[in-house]
């Protein structure tokens, strides 16, 4: 038997949850005062460094404000030929007619960067800060081409002969900085970190920034989306703790879903925030005597009424829709399916913290919620690693009190039994995997995530 993870105080736990520049992630083989309960929580960031790629021929022109540029800008304001809306807005930002940061956010929220220009080239822009920034990529053999500065905005217009699959980054030579496009839409990862893509028809990642709904009162968050070949898909998974799913520098190497996702599946990774423990839990509980949690229904509304319509508008609706997560992300996946049973075809919970509510209080757990609701039509996958004796020492109905149990093993085994008792059929619409001794981290989830994704792909 592997040793159970160390117990941590609430203070240490909360400190471990603080994001680095908004790049939060999940999982640290930790437990709370209840030794059988695992949450998982860590945050990662990555630095981008130079990358190389195949050359795609092209001419890069400086971003200097030329007469041609001025004419194009004037055309948007004096009745000349109308430019596409993103190009027109960016040229106004370059001319100082609109706020550059606001324009960048608007464009990133619409067509994204780089912007296709009416000339046939592409406009690249960056609020890169101090220095002398340049554009380099496959199109110019990674020879940095100087960008021009317009207030806080660095920009350049470049002809890209072969934009499909063409990699690029921004470079500041004096400080030897290489960064992916901070507002770029398409990107991927290699040995040098994250890189940006001009355009892409092969499977790739896309980013959407600061998604929110002010009425819900939750913090903005980014989405990282795995887009399959030619954007052709029949299934979509909404997955929580999104910063752990694709980035190889994430804790324990992340889930690596970009290497394990079946073809024809769109995966929407929803990054978490410092309020993760509140947002991913459906009822309040306590940790070390401090109240935590209970905003799960609000987060579920964000996913279903804000994020999902946004993704359907961008990529189109899917035939089959599911939600997936691990630890508290697994719990909130079950919560979302419970709240919207007719909207989701499958809920996938890996090492889910399904005993939440009974840690130090006696609020209703997701086990009790599902038992009371009875069988619904969506498919359920649950799993855990760990092992141990399963006991209910405090007589609250949840077998989560064994000191030798970890990775939420006992609670998930109990949930499996409950689901069968209300009519779910094993290997039909209920799937359960126990990986004896497996710990509570991304390495373990990456090793077995292919199982539920293949089940989901078969629906």
NORUR-V724821 format. One line per field, one symbol per residue. ss: DSSP state (h for helix, s for strand, l for the rest). burial: 1 if it has 24 or more other C-alpha atoms within 12 Angstrom, else 0. Layout:
ss = ???
burial = ???
This chain:
ss = llllllsllhhhhhhhlllsllssslllllsllllllslllssllllllllllllllllsslllllhhhhhhhhhlllllllllhhhhhhhhhhlllllhhhhhhhhhhlllslsslllllsssssllllllssssshhhllllsslsssllsssssslllllsllsssssshhhlsssllllslsssssllssssslsllllsssssssslllllllllssssssslhhhlllsssssslhhhllllllhhhlllhhhhllllsssssslllllhhhhlllllsssllssslllhhhhhhhhhhhhhhhhhhhhllllssssssslhhhhhhhhhhhhllllllssssslllllllllllllllhhhhhhhhlllllssssssllllllllllllllllllllllllhhhhhhhhhhhhhllllslllssssslllllllhhhhhhhhhhhhhhhhll
burial = 000111110100110111100111111111111111111111111111111110010111111110001001100100000010011111111110000110111111111111111000111111110001111111111111111111011111111101111111111100001111111111111100111111110111111111110000011111111111001011111111111111111111111111111111111111111111111111111110000111111111111101110110001001011111111111111111111110111111111111111111101111111110000101111111111111000000111111111111111111111111000100001111111001111111111111111011100
